[in-house]
Amino acid sequence: MKTAIILAVLLTLALFSITADGAVALNRSKRDSLKGSCVWGAVDYKSDCLGECKRMGYKGGHCGSFANVNCWCET
């Protein structure tokens, strides 16, 4: 039972993320583009995911996916 709950939580974390303004967003692979990591010291680290995405011409960006480790740019 505990394993099923943990798996459900992990799946939810993988599908949803918290945006910079505190809203819950669905990670849509067809619309969002993975541009780097939100984890300090990681390869392709983005210290300001939203700012980096806007500089690249995207409408926005957020740290999302499992444990908010990925920087997703929004089209």
mmCIF file of the N, C-alpha and C atoms, coordinates in Angstrom:
data_MODEL
# 
_entry.id   MODEL 
# 
loop_
_atom_site.group_PDB 
_atom_site.id 
_atom_site.type_symbol 
_atom_site.label_atom_id 
_atom_site.label_alt_id 
_atom_site.label_comp_id 
_atom_site.label_asym_id 
_atom_site.label_entity_id 
_atom_site.label_seq_id 
_atom_site.pdbx_PDB_ins_code 
_atom_site.Cartn_x 
_atom_site.Cartn_y 
_atom_site.Cartn_z 
_atom_site.occupancy 
_atom_site.B_iso_or_equiv 
_atom_site.pdbx_formal_charge 
_atom_site.auth_seq_id 
_atom_site.auth_comp_id 
_atom_site.auth_asym_id 
_atom_site.auth_atom_id 
_atom_site.pdbx_PDB_model_num 
ATOM 1   N N  . MET A 1 1  ? 0.822  -1.193 0.000   1.00 0.00 ? 1  MET A N  1 
ATOM 2   C CA . MET A 1 1  ? 0.000  0.000  0.000   1.00 0.00 ? 1  MET A CA 1 
ATOM 3   C C  . MET A 1 1  ? 0.870  1.261  0.000   1.00 0.00 ? 1  MET A C  1 
ATOM 4   N N  . LYS A 1 2  ? 1.911  1.276  0.844   1.00 0.00 ? 2  LYS A N  1 
ATOM 5   C CA . LYS A 1 2  ? 2.795  2.442  0.888   1.00 0.00 ? 2  LYS A CA 1 
ATOM 6   C C  . LYS A 1 2  ? 3.495  2.650  -0.447  1.00 0.00 ? 2  LYS A C  1 
ATOM 7   N N  . THR A 1 3  ? 3.877  1.558  -1.089  1.00 0.00 ? 3  THR A N  1 
ATOM 8   C CA . THR A 1 3  ? 4.540  1.655  -2.386  1.00 0.00 ? 3  THR A CA 1 
ATOM 9   C C  . THR A 1 3  ? 3.619  2.288  -3.419  1.00 0.00 ? 3  THR A C  1 
ATOM 10  N N  . ALA A 1 4  ? 2.355  1.911  -3.413  1.00 0.00 ? 4  ALA A N  1 
ATOM 11  C CA . ALA A 1 4  ? 1.393  2.474  -4.361  1.00 0.00 ? 4  ALA A CA 1 
ATOM 12  C C  . ALA A 1 4  ? 1.214  3.974  -4.130  1.00 0.00 ? 4  ALA A C  1 
ATOM 13  N N  . ILE A 1 5  ? 1.191  4.391  -2.887  1.00 0.00 ? 5  ILE A N  1 
ATOM 14  C CA . ILE A 1 5  ? 1.042  5.810  -2.567  1.00 0.00 ? 5  ILE A CA 1 
ATOM 15  C C  . ILE A 1 5  ? 2.273  6.585  -3.025  1.00 0.00 ? 5  ILE A C  1 
ATOM 16  N N  . ILE A 1 6  ? 3.437  6.037  -2.759  1.00 0.00 ? 6  ILE A N  1 
ATOM 17  C CA . ILE A 1 6  ? 4.678  6.690  -3.175  1.00 0.00 ? 6  ILE A CA 1 
ATOM 18  C C  . ILE A 1 6  ? 4.730  6.819  -4.693  1.00 0.00 ? 6  ILE A C  1 
ATOM 19  N N  . LEU A 1 7  ? 4.360  5.767  -5.408  1.00 0.00 ? 7  LEU A N  1 
ATOM 20  C CA . LEU A 1 7  ? 4.353  5.820  -6.870  1.00 0.00 ? 7  LEU A CA 1 
ATOM 21  C C  . LEU A 1 7  ? 3.368  6.857  -7.388  1.00 0.00 ? 7  LEU A C  1 
ATOM 22  N N  . ALA A 1 8  ? 2.208  6.957  -6.750  1.00 0.00 ? 8  ALA A N  1 
ATOM 23  C CA . ALA A 1 8  ? 1.210  7.951  -7.161  1.00 0.00 ? 8  ALA A CA 1 
ATOM 24  C C  . ALA A 1 8  ? 1.740  9.368  -6.948  1.00 0.00 ? 8  ALA A C  1 
ATOM 25  N N  . VAL A 1 9  ? 2.423  9.600  -5.838  1.00 0.00 ? 9  VAL A N  1 
ATOM 26  C CA . VAL A 1 9  ? 2.994  10.918 -5.561  1.00 0.00 ? 9  VAL A CA 1 
ATOM 27  C C  . VAL A 1 9  ? 4.083  11.247 -6.580  1.00 0.00 ? 9  VAL A C  1 
ATOM 28  N N  . LEU A 1 10 ? 4.955  10.295 -6.871  1.00 0.00 ? 10 LEU A N  1 
ATOM 29  C CA . LEU A 1 10 ? 6.024  10.527 -7.845  1.00 0.00 ? 10 LEU A CA 1 
ATOM 30  C C  . LEU A 1 10 ? 5.466  10.818 -9.231  1.00 0.00 ? 10 LEU A C  1 
ATOM 31  N N  . LEU A 1 11 ? 4.429  10.107 -9.627  1.00 0.00 ? 11 LEU A N  1 
ATOM 32  C CA . LEU A 1 11 ? 3.798  10.349 -10.923 1.00 0.00 ? 11 LEU A CA 1 
ATOM 33  C C  . LEU A 1 11 ? 3.196  11.746 -10.968 1.00 0.00 ? 11 LEU A C  1 
ATOM 34  N N  . THR A 1 12 ? 2.549  12.144 -9.893  1.00 0.00 ? 12 THR A N  1 
ATOM 35  C CA . THR A 1 12 ? 1.968  13.485 -9.824  1.00 0.00 ? 12 THR A CA 1 
ATOM 36  C C  . THR A 1 12 ? 3.058  14.544 -9.925  1.00 0.00 ? 12 THR A C  1 
ATOM 37  N N  . LEU A 1 13 ? 4.173  14.342 -9.230  1.00 0.00 ? 13 LEU A N  1 
ATOM 38  C CA . LEU A 1 13 ? 5.282  15.293 -9.296  1.00 0.00 ? 13 LEU A CA 1 
ATOM 39  C C  . LEU A 1 13 ? 5.866  15.372 -10.697 1.00 0.00 ? 13 LEU A C  1 
ATOM 40  N N  . ALA A 1 14 ? 5.879  14.270 -11.411 1.00 0.00 ? 14 ALA A N  1 
ATOM 41  C CA . ALA A 1 14 ? 6.416  14.254 -12.766 1.00 0.00 ? 14 ALA A CA 1 
ATOM 42  C C  . ALA A 1 14 ? 5.497  14.963 -13.748 1.00 0.00 ? 14 ALA A C  1 
ATOM 43  N N  . LEU A 1 15 ? 4.205  14.959 -13.491 1.00 0.00 ? 15 LEU A N  1 
ATOM 44  C CA . LEU A 1 15 ? 3.242  15.553 -14.421 1.00 0.00 ? 15 LEU A CA 1 
ATOM 45  C C  . LEU A 1 15 ? 2.966  17.021 -14.149 1.00 0.00 ? 15 LEU A C  1 
ATOM 46  N N  . PHE A 1 16 ? 3.099  17.444 -12.893 1.00 0.00 ? 16 PHE A N  1 
ATOM 47  C CA . PHE A 1 16 ? 2.762  18.817 -12.528 1.00 0.00 ? 16 PHE A CA 1 
ATOM 48  C C  . PHE A 1 16 ? 3.958  19.507 -11.895 1.00 0.00 ? 16 PHE A C  1 
ATOM 49  N N  . SER A 1 17 ? 3.972  20.819 -11.968 1.00 0.00 ? 17 SER A N  1 
ATOM 50  C CA . SER A 1 17 ? 5.030  21.597 -11.334 1.00 0.00 ? 17 SER A CA 1 
ATOM 51  C C  . SER A 1 17 ? 4.452  22.909 -10.824 1.00 0.00 ? 17 SER A C  1 
ATOM 52  N N  . ILE A 1 18 ? 5.214  23.567 -9.972  1.00 0.00 ? 18 ILE A N  1 
ATOM 53  C CA . ILE A 1 18 ? 4.815  24.864 -9.439  1.00 0.00 ? 18 ILE A CA 1 
ATOM 54  C C  . ILE A 1 18 ? 5.550  25.935 -10.244 1.00 0.00 ? 18 ILE A C  1 
ATOM 55  N N  . THR A 1 19 ? 4.808  26.876 -10.811 1.00 0.00 ? 19 THR A N  1 
ATOM 56  C CA . THR A 1 19 ? 5.423  27.938 -11.600 1.00 0.00 ? 19 THR A CA 1 
ATOM 57  C C  . THR A 1 19 ? 5.934  29.037 -10.682 1.00 0.00 ? 19 THR A C  1 
ATOM 58  N N  . ALA A 1 20 ? 6.650  30.003 -11.245 1.00 0.00 ? 20 ALA A N  1 
ATOM 59  C CA . ALA A 1 20 ? 7.248  31.077 -10.455 1.00 0.00 ? 20 ALA A CA 1 
ATOM 60  C C  . ALA A 1 20 ? 6.205  31.882 -9.686  1.00 0.00 ? 20 ALA A C  1 
ATOM 61  N N  . ASP A 1 21 ? 4.996  31.995 -10.219 1.00 0.00 ? 21 ASP A N  1 
ATOM 62  C CA . ASP A 1 21 ? 3.956  32.765 -9.533  1.00 0.00 ? 21 ASP A CA 1 
ATOM 63  C C  . ASP A 1 21 ? 3.137  31.913 -8.569  1.00 0.00 ? 21 ASP A C  1 
ATOM 64  N N  . GLY A 1 22 ? 3.541  30.670 -8.350  1.00 0.00 ? 22 GLY A N  1 
ATOM 65  C CA . GLY A 1 22 ? 2.874  29.803 -7.384  1.00 0.00 ? 22 GLY A CA 1 
ATOM 66  C C  . GLY A 1 22 ? 1.741  28.973 -7.948  1.00 0.00 ? 22 GLY A C  1 
ATOM 67  N N  . ALA A 1 23 ? 1.467  29.100 -9.229  1.00 0.00 ? 23 ALA A N  1 
ATOM 68  C CA . ALA A 1 23 ? 0.393  28.318 -9.850  1.00 0.00 ? 23 ALA A CA 1 
ATOM 69  C C  . ALA A 1 23 ? 0.884  26.910 -10.157 1.00 0.00 ? 23 ALA A C  1 
ATOM 70  N N  . VAL A 1 24 ? -0.037 25.986 -10.239 1.00 0.00 ? 24 VAL A N  1 
ATOM 71  C CA . VAL A 1 24 ? 0.300  24.612 -10.603 1.00 0.00 ? 24 VAL A CA 1 
ATOM 72  C C  . VAL A 1 24 ? 0.153  24.485 -12.112 1.00 0.00 ? 24 VAL A C  1 
ATOM 73  N N  . ALA A 1 25 ? 1.183  23.973 -12.770 1.00 0.00 ? 25 ALA A N  1 
ATOM 74  C CA . ALA A 1 25 ? 1.164  23.840 -14.224 1.00 0.00 ? 25 ALA A CA 1 
ATOM 75  C C  . ALA A 1 25 ? 1.376  22.387 -14.614 1.00 0.00 ? 25 ALA A C  1 
ATOM 76  N N  . LEU A 1 26 ? 0.763  22.002 -15.706 1.00 0.00 ? 26 LEU A N  1 
ATOM 77  C CA . LEU A 1 26 ? 0.937  20.669 -16.262 1.00 0.00 ? 26 LEU A CA 1 
ATOM 78  C C  . LEU A 1 26 ? 2.119  20.703 -17.213 1.00 0.00 ? 26 LEU A C  1 
ATOM 79  N N  . ASN A 1 27 ? 3.105  19.814 -17.014 1.00 0.00 ? 27 ASN A N  1 
ATOM 80  C CA . ASN A 1 27 ? 4.236  19.734 -17.931 1.00 0.00 ? 27 ASN A CA 1 
ATOM 81  C C  . ASN A 1 27 ? 3.764  19.078 -19.217 1.00 0.00 ? 27 ASN A C  1 
ATOM 82  N N  . ARG A 1 28 ? 3.646  19.865 -20.267 1.00 0.00 ? 28 ARG A N  1 
ATOM 83  C CA . ARG A 1 28 ? 3.176  19.366 -21.555 1.00 0.00 ? 28 ARG A CA 1 
ATOM 84  C C  . ARG A 1 28 ? 4.370  19.233 -22.474 1.00 0.00 ? 28 ARG A C  1 
ATOM 85  N N  . SER A 1 29 ? 4.755  18.010 -22.805 1.00 0.00 ? 29 SER A N  1 
ATOM 86  C CA . SER A 1 29 ? 5.955  17.807 -23.602 1.00 0.00 ? 29 SER A CA 1 
ATOM 87  C C  . SER A 1 29 ? 5.840  18.425 -24.988 1.00 0.00 ? 29 SER A C  1 
ATOM 88  N N  . LYS A 1 30 ? 4.634  18.559 -25.539 1.00 0.00 ? 30 LYS A N  1 
ATOM 89  C CA . LYS A 1 30 ? 4.485  19.138 -26.869 1.00 0.00 ? 30 LYS A CA 1 
ATOM 90  C C  . LYS A 1 30 ? 4.620  20.656 -26.841 1.00 0.00 ? 30 LYS A C  1 
ATOM 91  N N  . ARG A 1 31 ? 4.384  21.277 -25.703 1.00 0.00 ? 31 ARG A N  1 
ATOM 92  C CA . ARG A 1 31 ? 4.442  22.729 -25.612 1.00 0.00 ? 31 ARG A CA 1 
ATOM 93  C C  . ARG A 1 31 ? 5.660  23.215 -24.846 1.00 0.00 ? 31 ARG A C  1 
ATOM 94  N N  . ASP A 1 32 ? 6.057  22.525 -23.814 1.00 0.00 ? 32 ASP A N  1 
ATOM 95  C CA . ASP A 1 32 ? 7.198  22.944 -23.012 1.00 0.00 ? 32 ASP A CA 1 
ATOM 96  C C  . ASP A 1 32 ? 8.468  22.324 -23.583 1.00 0.00 ? 32 ASP A C  1 
ATOM 97  N N  . SER A 1 33 ? 9.551  23.046 -23.478 1.00 0.00 ? 33 SER A N  1 
ATOM 98  C CA . SER A 1 33 ? 10.822 22.583 -24.018 1.00 0.00 ? 33 SER A CA 1 
ATOM 99  C C  . SER A 1 33 ? 11.858 22.546 -22.895 1.00 0.00 ? 33 SER A C  1 
ATOM 100 N N  . LEU A 1 34 ? 12.477 21.399 -22.698 1.00 0.00 ? 34 LEU A N  1 
ATOM 101 C CA . LEU A 1 34 ? 13.489 21.236 -21.657 1.00 0.00 ? 34 LEU A CA 1 
ATOM 102 C C  . LEU A 1 34 ? 14.753 21.983 -22.071 1.00 0.00 ? 34 LEU A C  1 
ATOM 103 N N  . LYS A 1 35 ? 15.183 22.920 -21.231 1.00 0.00 ? 35 LYS A N  1 
ATOM 104 C CA . LYS A 1 35 ? 16.337 23.747 -21.582 1.00 0.00 ? 35 LYS A CA 1 
ATOM 105 C C  . LYS A 1 35 ? 17.498 23.637 -20.611 1.00 0.00 ? 35 LYS A C  1 
ATOM 106 N N  . GLY A 1 36 ? 17.360 22.929 -19.526 1.00 0.00 ? 36 GLY A N  1 
ATOM 107 C CA . GLY A 1 36 ? 18.460 22.821 -18.582 1.00 0.00 ? 36 GLY A CA 1 
ATOM 108 C C  . GLY A 1 36 ? 18.000 22.336 -17.229 1.00 0.00 ? 36 GLY A C  1 
ATOM 109 N N  . SER A 1 37 ? 18.811 22.624 -16.240 1.00 0.00 ? 37 SER A N  1 
ATOM 110 C CA . SER A 1 37 ? 18.557 22.153 -14.885 1.00 0.00 ? 37 SER A CA 1 
ATOM 111 C C  . SER A 1 37 ? 18.384 23.330 -13.931 1.00 0.00 ? 37 SER A C  1 
ATOM 112 N N  . CYS A 1 38 ? 17.562 23.135 -12.921 1.00 0.00 ? 38 CYS A N  1 
ATOM 113 C CA . CYS A 1 38 ? 17.380 24.135 -11.864 1.00 0.00 ? 38 CYS A CA 1 
ATOM 114 C C  . CYS A 1 38 ? 18.211 23.779 -10.629 1.00 0.00 ? 38 CYS A C  1 
ATOM 115 N N  . VAL A 1 39 ? 19.040 22.759 -10.730 1.00 0.00 ? 39 VAL A N  1 
ATOM 116 C CA . VAL A 1 39 ? 19.865 22.300 -9.608  1.00 0.00 ? 39 VAL A CA 1 
ATOM 117 C C  . VAL A 1 39 ? 21.266 22.891 -9.749  1.00 0.00 ? 39 VAL A C  1 
ATOM 118 N N  . TRP A 1 40 ? 21.701 23.645 -8.719  1.00 0.00 ? 40 TRP A N  1 
ATOM 119 C CA . TRP A 1 40 ? 23.007 24.273 -8.754  1.00 0.00 ? 40 TRP A CA 1 
ATOM 120 C C  . TRP A 1 40 ? 24.095 23.230 -8.946  1.00 0.00 ? 40 TRP A C  1 
ATOM 121 N N  . GLY A 1 41 ? 25.023 23.498 -9.858  1.00 0.00 ? 41 GLY A N  1 
ATOM 122 C CA . GLY A 1 41 ? 26.139 22.607 -10.111 1.00 0.00 ? 41 GLY A CA 1 
ATOM 123 C C  . GLY A 1 41 ? 25.872 21.567 -11.180 1.00 0.00 ? 41 GLY A C  1 
ATOM 124 N N  . ALA A 1 42 ? 24.637 21.437 -11.611 1.00 0.00 ? 42 ALA A N  1 
ATOM 125 C CA . ALA A 1 42 ? 24.301 20.447 -12.636 1.00 0.00 ? 42 ALA A CA 1 
ATOM 126 C C  . ALA A 1 42 ? 24.692 20.968 -14.021 1.00 0.00 ? 42 ALA A C  1 
ATOM 127 N N  . VAL A 1 43 ? 24.791 20.048 -14.978 1.00 0.00 ? 43 VAL A N  1 
ATOM 128 C CA . VAL A 1 43 ? 25.064 20.427 -16.364 1.00 0.00 ? 43 VAL A CA 1 
ATOM 129 C C  . VAL A 1 43 ? 23.899 21.276 -16.865 1.00 0.00 ? 43 VAL A C  1 
ATOM 130 N N  . ASP A 1 44 ? 24.191 22.336 -17.596 1.00 0.00 ? 44 ASP A N  1 
ATOM 131 C CA . ASP A 1 44 ? 23.180 23.260 -18.130 1.00 0.00 ? 44 ASP A CA 1 
ATOM 132 C C  . ASP A 1 44 ? 22.354 23.915 -17.028 1.00 0.00 ? 44 ASP A C  1 
ATOM 133 N N  . TYR A 1 45 ? 22.995 24.232 -15.900 1.00 0.00 ? 45 TYR A N  1 
ATOM 134 C CA . TYR A 1 45 ? 22.299 24.892 -14.785 1.00 0.00 ? 45 TYR A CA 1 
ATOM 135 C C  . TYR A 1 45 ? 21.809 26.267 -15.209 1.00 0.00 ? 45 TYR A C  1 
ATOM 136 N N  . LYS A 1 46 ? 20.571 26.576 -14.889 1.00 0.00 ? 46 LYS A N  1 
ATOM 137 C CA . LYS A 1 46 ? 19.967 27.884 -15.158 1.00 0.00 ? 46 LYS A CA 1 
ATOM 138 C C  . LYS A 1 46 ? 19.643 28.532 -13.813 1.00 0.00 ? 46 LYS A C  1 
ATOM 139 N N  . SER A 1 47 ? 20.346 29.593 -13.460 1.00 0.00 ? 47 SER A N  1 
ATOM 140 C CA . SER A 1 47 ? 20.105 30.239 -12.169 1.00 0.00 ? 47 SER A CA 1 
ATOM 141 C C  . SER A 1 47 ? 18.771 30.972 -12.157 1.00 0.00 ? 47 SER A C  1 
ATOM 142 N N  . ASP A 1 48 ? 18.308 31.397 -13.334 1.00 0.00 ? 48 ASP A N  1 
ATOM 143 C CA . ASP A 1 48 ? 17.034 32.104 -13.460 1.00 0.00 ? 48 ASP A CA 1 
ATOM 144 C C  . ASP A 1 48 ? 16.295 31.493 -14.645 1.00 0.00 ? 48 ASP A C  1 
ATOM 145 N N  . CYS A 1 49 ? 15.585 30.419 -14.407 1.00 0.00 ? 49 CYS A N  1 
ATOM 146 C CA . CYS A 1 49 ? 14.921 29.677 -15.481 1.00 0.00 ? 49 CYS A CA 1 
ATOM 147 C C  . CYS A 1 49 ? 13.979 30.580 -16.280 1.00 0.00 ? 49 CYS A C  1 
ATOM 148 N N  . LEU A 1 50 ? 13.142 31.330 -15.596 1.00 0.00 ? 50 LEU A N  1 
ATOM 149 C CA . LEU A 1 50 ? 12.195 32.216 -16.274 1.00 0.00 ? 50 LEU A CA 1 
ATOM 150 C C  . LEU A 1 50 ? 12.931 33.247 -17.130 1.00 0.00 ? 50 LEU A C  1 
ATOM 151 N N  . GLY A 1 51 ? 13.935 33.891 -16.561 1.00 0.00 ? 51 GLY A N  1 
ATOM 152 C CA . GLY A 1 51 ? 14.705 34.896 -17.289 1.00 0.00 ? 51 GLY A CA 1 
ATOM 153 C C  . GLY A 1 51 ? 15.431 34.317 -18.488 1.00 0.00 ? 51 GLY A C  1 
ATOM 154 N N  . GLU A 1 52 ? 16.044 33.140 -18.304 1.00 0.00 ? 52 GLU A N  1 
ATOM 155 C CA . GLU A 1 52 ? 16.754 32.484 -19.407 1.00 0.00 ? 52 GLU A CA 1 
ATOM 156 C C  . GLU A 1 52 ? 15.800 32.153 -20.551 1.00 0.00 ? 52 GLU A C  1 
ATOM 157 N N  . CYS A 1 53 ? 14.623 31.639 -20.214 1.00 0.00 ? 53 CYS A N  1 
ATOM 158 C CA . CYS A 1 53 ? 13.651 31.278 -21.247 1.00 0.00 ? 53 CYS A CA 1 
ATOM 159 C C  . CYS A 1 53 ? 13.177 32.517 -22.001 1.00 0.00 ? 53 CYS A C  1 
ATOM 160 N N  . LYS A 1 54 ? 12.919 33.594 -21.275 1.00 0.00 ? 54 LYS A N  1 
ATOM 161 C CA . LYS A 1 54 ? 12.470 34.831 -21.932 1.00 0.00 ? 54 LYS A CA 1 
ATOM 162 C C  . LYS A 1 54 ? 13.559 35.386 -22.835 1.00 0.00 ? 54 LYS A C  1 
ATOM 163 N N  . ARG A 1 55 ? 14.816 35.288 -22.415 1.00 0.00 ? 55 ARG A N  1 
ATOM 164 C CA . ARG A 1 55 ? 15.924 35.751 -23.258 1.00 0.00 ? 55 ARG A CA 1 
ATOM 165 C C  . ARG A 1 55 ? 16.033 34.927 -24.536 1.00 0.00 ? 55 ARG A C  1 
ATOM 166 N N  . MET A 1 56 ? 15.624 33.653 -24.486 1.00 0.00 ? 56 MET A N  1 
ATOM 167 C CA . MET A 1 56 ? 15.666 32.789 -25.671 1.00 0.00 ? 56 MET A CA 1 
ATOM 168 C C  . MET A 1 56 ? 14.418 32.938 -26.540 1.00 0.00 ? 56 MET A C  1 
ATOM 169 N N  . GLY A 1 57 ? 13.492 33.822 -26.154 1.00 0.00 ? 57 GLY A N  1 
ATOM 170 C CA . GLY A 1 57 ? 12.318 34.083 -26.970 1.00 0.00 ? 57 GLY A CA 1 
ATOM 171 C C  . GLY A 1 57 ? 11.065 33.316 -26.590 1.00 0.00 ? 57 GLY A C  1 
ATOM 172 N N  . TYR A 1 58 ? 11.113 32.554 -25.502 1.00 0.00 ? 58 TYR A N  1 
ATOM 173 C CA . TYR A 1 58 ? 9.928  31.837 -25.039 1.00 0.00 ? 58 TYR A CA 1 
ATOM 174 C C  . TYR A 1 58 ? 9.059  32.779 -24.218 1.00 0.00 ? 58 TYR A C  1 
ATOM 175 N N  . LYS A 1 59 ? 7.775  32.437 -24.070 1.00 0.00 ? 59 LYS A N  1 
ATOM 176 C CA . LYS A 1 59 ? 6.876  33.324 -23.314 1.00 0.00 ? 59 LYS A CA 1 
ATOM 177 C C  . LYS A 1 59 ? 7.093  33.216 -21.806 1.00 0.00 ? 59 LYS A C  1 
ATOM 178 N N  . GLY A 1 60 ? 7.670  32.133 -21.357 1.00 0.00 ? 60 GLY A N  1 
ATOM 179 C CA . GLY A 1 60 ? 7.917  31.956 -19.934 1.00 0.00 ? 60 GLY A CA 1 
ATOM 180 C C  . GLY A 1 60 ? 8.739  30.714 -19.674 1.00 0.00 ? 60 GLY A C  1 
ATOM 181 N N  . GLY A 1 61 ? 8.934  30.420 -18.394 1.00 0.00 ? 61 GLY A N  1 
ATOM 182 C CA . GLY A 1 61 ? 9.686  29.243 -18.015 1.00 0.00 ? 61 GLY A CA 1 
ATOM 183 C C  . GLY A 1 61 ? 9.455  28.916 -16.555 1.00 0.00 ? 61 GLY A C  1 
ATOM 184 N N  . HIS A 1 62 ? 9.682  27.665 -16.185 1.00 0.00 ? 62 HIS A N  1 
ATOM 185 C CA . HIS A 1 62 ? 9.506  27.252 -14.795 1.00 0.00 ? 62 HIS A CA 1 
ATOM 186 C C  . HIS A 1 62 ? 10.339 26.011 -14.515 1.00 0.00 ? 62 HIS A C  1 
ATOM 187 N N  . CYS A 1 63 ? 10.675 25.836 -13.239 1.00 0.00 ? 63 CYS A N  1 
ATOM 188 C CA . CYS A 1 63 ? 11.346 24.617 -12.804 1.00 0.00 ? 63 CYS A CA 1 
ATOM 189 C C  . CYS A 1 63 ? 10.261 23.595 -12.529 1.00 0.00 ? 63 CYS A C  1 
ATOM 190 N N  . GLY A 1 64 ? 10.347 22.457 -13.160 1.00 0.00 ? 64 GLY A N  1 
ATOM 191 C CA . GLY A 1 64 ? 9.297  21.469 -12.986 1.00 0.00 ? 64 GLY A CA 1 
ATOM 192 C C  . GLY A 1 64 ? 9.801  20.059 -13.152 1.00 0.00 ? 64 GLY A C  1 
ATOM 193 N N  . SER A 1 65 ? 8.902  19.131 -13.202 1.00 0.00 ? 65 SER A N  1 
ATOM 194 C CA . SER A 1 65 ? 9.148  17.704 -13.297 1.00 0.00 ? 65 SER A CA 1 
ATOM 195 C C  . SER A 1 65 ? 9.525  17.189 -11.912 1.00 0.00 ? 65 SER A C  1 
ATOM 196 N N  . PHE A 1 66 ? 10.059 15.996 -11.829 1.00 0.00 ? 66 PHE A N  1 
ATOM 197 C CA . PHE A 1 66 ? 10.334 15.369 -10.540 1.00 0.00 ? 66 PHE A CA 1 
ATOM 198 C C  . PHE A 1 66 ? 11.247 16.252 -9.695  1.00 0.00 ? 66 PHE A C  1 
ATOM 199 N N  . ALA A 1 67 ? 10.789 16.615 -8.518  1.00 0.00 ? 67 ALA A N  1 
ATOM 200 C CA . ALA A 1 67 ? 11.549 17.411 -7.539  1.00 0.00 ? 67 ALA A CA 1 
ATOM 201 C C  . ALA A 1 67 ? 11.987 18.768 -8.094  1.00 0.00 ? 67 ALA A C  1 
ATOM 202 N N  . ASN A 1 68 ? 11.302 19.260 -9.119  1.00 0.00 ? 68 ASN A N  1 
ATOM 203 C CA . ASN A 1 68 ? 11.596 20.568 -9.725  1.00 0.00 ? 68 ASN A CA 1 
ATOM 204 C C  . ASN A 1 68 ? 13.051 20.722 -10.146 1.00 0.00 ? 68 ASN A C  1 
ATOM 205 N N  . VAL A 1 69 ? 13.616 19.698 -10.786 1.00 0.00 ? 69 VAL A N  1 
ATOM 206 C CA . VAL A 1 69 ? 15.023 19.750 -11.178 1.00 0.00 ? 69 VAL A CA 1 
ATOM 207 C C  . VAL A 1 69 ? 15.233 20.247 -12.605 1.00 0.00 ? 69 VAL A C  1 
ATOM 208 N N  . ASN A 1 70 ? 14.206 20.301 -13.432 1.00 0.00 ? 70 ASN A N  1 
ATOM 209 C CA . ASN A 1 70 ? 14.361 20.672 -14.832 1.00 0.00 ? 70 ASN A CA 1 
ATOM 210 C C  . ASN A 1 70 ? 13.819 22.061 -15.115 1.00 0.00 ? 70 ASN A C  1 
ATOM 211 N N  . CYS A 1 71 ? 14.493 22.791 -15.996 1.00 0.00 ? 71 CYS A N  1 
ATOM 212 C CA . CYS A 1 71 ? 14.033 24.103 -16.447 1.00 0.00 ? 71 CYS A CA 1 
ATOM 213 C C  . CYS A 1 71 ? 13.262 23.902 -17.747 1.00 0.00 ? 71 CYS A C  1 
ATOM 214 N N  . TRP A 1 72 ? 11.971 24.192 -17.714 1.00 0.00 ? 72 TRP A N  1 
ATOM 215 C CA . TRP A 1 72 ? 11.098 24.050 -18.879 1.00 0.00 ? 72 TRP A CA 1 
ATOM 216 C C  . TRP A 1 72 ? 10.748 25.430 -19.411 1.00 0.00 ? 72 TRP A C  1 
ATOM 217 N N  . CYS A 1 73 ? 10.957 25.656 -20.708 1.00 0.00 ? 73 CYS A N  1 
ATOM 218 C CA . CYS A 1 73 ? 10.559 26.908 -21.347 1.00 0.00 ? 73 CYS A CA 1 
ATOM 219 C C  . CYS A 1 73 ? 9.212  26.697 -22.019 1.00 0.00 ? 73 CYS A C  1 
ATOM 220 N N  . GLU A 1 74 ? 8.330  27.682 -21.864 1.00 0.00 ? 74 GLU A N  1 
ATOM 221 C CA . GLU A 1 74 ? 6.954  27.578 -22.353 1.00 0.00 ? 74 GLU A CA 1 
ATOM 222 C C  . GLU A 1 74 ? 6.777  28.353 -23.647 1.00 0.00 ? 74 GLU A C  1 
ATOM 223 N N  . THR A 1 75 ? 6.198  27.693 -24.648 1.00 0.00 ? 75 THR A N  1 
ATOM 224 C CA . THR A 1 75 ? 5.950  28.352 -25.938 1.00 0.00 ? 75 THR A CA 1 
ATOM 225 C C  . THR A 1 75 ? 4.622  29.062 -25.928 1.00 0.00 ? 75 THR A C  1 
# 
